Amino acid sequence: EVKNSDASRKEYNRLWKSAWGDMQHFGPVHRHQRRALVSMVRKLGVTSVLDAGCGSGDNLAALREEFPALSLSGIDISPEALALSARRVPDVNLEVLDVQKEKLAGRFDLVMSLQVVEHLEDDVAAMRHMSEMAGQWVMVATMRGRMRPSERKIGHIRNYTDEDLRQKAENAGLQVIDLFGWGFPFYSPLYRTVAEWLPGGPPQGTFGKSAQMVAQLLHALYFLNIPRFGDVVTLLARPRSR
């Protein structure tokens, strides 16, 4: 998910060990994104899903809990992340793969990639491979708007404008069906800005009881965000070749 080098792979493994685990599980943005994912999968009515950049498996676990019959697979560049996924969702097909360089032979009704492409040097190649593995749909969630310093520290190479994301998706062989945001105003810009003032920036690593309590309060507050506005952007597309 981060870059095409052994050094970057090691850094990505380190981030999974030290910075990302509890944020994926307890973080209010990730929890809302999983809720939105379940709603989207229910609406699309798919029977097979591939998570490209599945990380610790929390998104796959949310789908397994809601749709027990769904065929689920995950790929990730990080063996460390896949080890976490295997413990989280032991019945899911998992494989080490750099989606910037390669693809699986199979086809999946939905190929999704949540908070991944902003870490990738060759995001167009990654989305092209997603398109080639998708039988019906590709869903990409990422970040738009001004990049904060803490985002660079966790490997963001870029944040997107809507036009840039749309153009890159089209260059990758996708027909964009919808593009919408989430998070305004309480997550973006308010929390994204204020969290940069904290010592060390936004919380990372292990969440203690107090951090979990704050995350729960923010999760409740974020239900008041205005629908379809904000810097967490989701693109829904179809492969043009299908």
ABEGO torsion letter per residue (X at the ends): XABBBAAAAAAAAAAAAAAAAAAAAABAAAAAAAAAAAAAAAAAGBABBBBBGAEAGAAAAAAAAABAABBBBBBBABAAAAAAAAAABAABBBBBBBAAABBBABBBABBBBBGAAAABABAAAAAAAAAAABAABBBBBBBBEBBBAAAAAAGBABBBBAAAAAAAAAAAGBBBABBBBBGOAAAOAAAAAAAAABBGEBBBEBBBAAAAAAAAAAAAAAAABBBGBEABBBBBBBBAAX
